[in-house]
Amino acid sequence: MLDGLDDIDWGCLTHAYGPASDVPGLIRGLLSADKPQRDSALRELFSSIWHQGTVYEAAIHALPFLIELLGAPDEQTPDRESVALLVASIVGGRGYFEVHHTRELINPFTREPMPPPPDLDERLAAERVIVAEVRRRGERAIPLLVPYLKHEEPDIRRSVAEAISCYPRLSATTVPALHDALATETDDETRTALNAALTAVASGPA
């Protein structure tokens, strides 16, 4: 498990809080025999390589290892459903500047519009490369995530539906699963996410 994790120069990669040198330890923390340590590692990864819907450079390199944990036998990956939620969140993530600076921002104190960074176009272009690579690597995760469309927790079902919506190339697999999930879904927000995913992927490869 996790072969090659230490071959990556994590300190030269970034996440939401700067250098990503903490990421390999956090990924290993997901396998700890100590549940509080696993919970802490999960919270840190949810805050750093994925943060409020956005993904970062370190997410590209963390994702294959997280997918490995998701696909490993049950006895090797504790809290698998938490790993599934993290993977679903990452593979459906967007860029920070795409989320925060492609619409007008208002200063909460002055109520005046906040100017975008002067190099916004360059930043958007750089993060589009990151998101595209996350999507490319994330394709491997989708077949592992599809069963979670029937998970007992609506947050997990909804996150998986939102992730699937980003992968129209996999519509042959995901459209039947989305229809099947929709037939028994009782949570209104999750039904909305399932319908949105169907609309996004039903036309097939972009």
N, C-alpha and C positions, 0 to 999 in steps of 0.2 A: 504494500500500500504506500502511496505517496512517493514512489520512486522519482527522483529528479527534483523534488521540492526545493532542495538546497542548492541546486545547480543554477537557479535563477538569481540574478543580482537584484534582490528586492529593494535594496536601499537606493537603487537608481530609478525605481518606479515610484509613482505617486498614487495616493488615494485622497479622500476628501480632506484629510488632515495633514497632508505632506508626505514625506518618505514612507514607503510601505514595508520597512524592515520588520515590522511586527506581524506581517501577514502569515508567514510560514508557521510561527508559533501558535497563532490563532487557529489556523487550519488543523494543526495537530491537536489543539485543545478540543476540537469537536469529537475527537476519539477518546478523550480522557475517561477513565473509570469514575471520575468524580463529577457528579451532575452539576454542582454549582460552577465548576470550571468550564464544563461544556456550555452552560447557559451564558456565562460571561464571554466566552469566545464568540458565541453566536451574536450576542448583542454588539460586540466590537466590530464584527464583520458587517453586520447590518448598518453600522454607523459609518464605516470607512470605505470599503470597496463598493458598497451600494449605500446611497444616502438619500432618503426621501425621493426615491424614484430615479436617481441619477447614478451613472456608473463612471468609473475612472480607469486609468491605465492599468492599475494593479488587478482590476477585475478580469482583464483579458487573460492574465497568467494564472490567476487563482481558479478560474472557472473549470479547466480540465481536471484539477484535483478534486473540486467539489462534485463534479459529475462522477468521478471515480467513486467517491464516498456514497453518492446516491445509488449507484449501480452495484455496490458491493453486497455480499451476503449479509443477512440480518445481524448475525453475531458480530460482524466487524464494524457496523455503523450504528451506534446508539442514536436515539432521537432522529431517526431518518426523516420523519415528517418535517422537522425543523430545517434539516438540510434541503429538503424538497422546496420549502418555502423560500429559502435563501436563493437557491438556484433559479427558481421561477422568477423571483424579483430581479435577479441580475440579467437573465436572458431577455427579459422584457424592458430593461432599463433604457433610459435616454440620457442625452448629454446635459450637463449642468447649464451651460449657456443657452442651449436650445430651450430648456424649461424656464429659465429665469430671465433671459434677456431678449427673447424674440417677441415680447409684448411690453408695453409701457409699464414701468415700475414707478410707484408713488412712494415718496419718503413718508413714513408713518407719522413723523413729527411735524414736518413743514407742509405736508400735503402737496408738495411740488413734485413734478416728474423728475425721476433720477436719470441722468444721462448714462447711456451704455458705455462700456469700456471702449477706448479709441481703437483697439485692435480686435473688436468683436468679430469681424469677418474671419480673421486668422484663427481665432479661438474656436469659432463654430466649425471651421474646416478641419481643425485638428481633432476635435471631439467626434466629428462624423467618422473619421477613420477609426477611432476607438470603438464607437458604437457598432460600426460595420463588422469589426473583428469579433466583438462580443456576439453579434448575431451569427457569424459564420461558425464560431466554436459552439454556440448555444444550440445549433441544430441537433447535435448528439444528445442533448438533454431532453428534447421534446418527447420521444417515445417513453422515456422513463417517467416523465411528468404526467402523461395522459391518464394513468390510473387514478391520479389524485383529483381528477374532476369529480370523483365519487367519494372523496374524503368526507369524514363527518364534520369537519370544521369549515364553515363557509368562507372564512378568510383564505384558506388554502385553495379551495375550489376556485374562488374568484381570482386569486393571483395566478393560478395555472391557466385559467381562461385568458387572462390579459397577456400572459407570456405567449400562448399559442397564437394570439392575434398578430404577432409580429413575424410569423413564419408561414406565409402563403405557399411556399414551395412544398410544404409538407401536408397540403390539404387532403391528399388521398387518405392519409392516416387520421388527420385531426377532425375533418368534417363529420364523419360517422360518429366519432367519440363525442363531439360537441352536441350533436343531435340527441344522442343517447343520454347524455348528462342533462340536457334541457328537458327531456321528457319527465324526469323525476325531481327536478330542482324546485325547491319551495321558497328559497330566500330571494327576495326581490332584487337586491343589488347583484347577486350572483347571476340571476336570470338575465339581467341587463348586460353583464360582462360576457355571458355565453352568447347572447344574441349579437353583441358587438364583435366578438371573435368570429362568429359565423360570417358576418358581413365582410370582415376583413380578409378571411381566407377562402371563402367559397368560390371565388373566381379563379383560384389556383395560382400557379407561379406568376409573379410579377414580370 
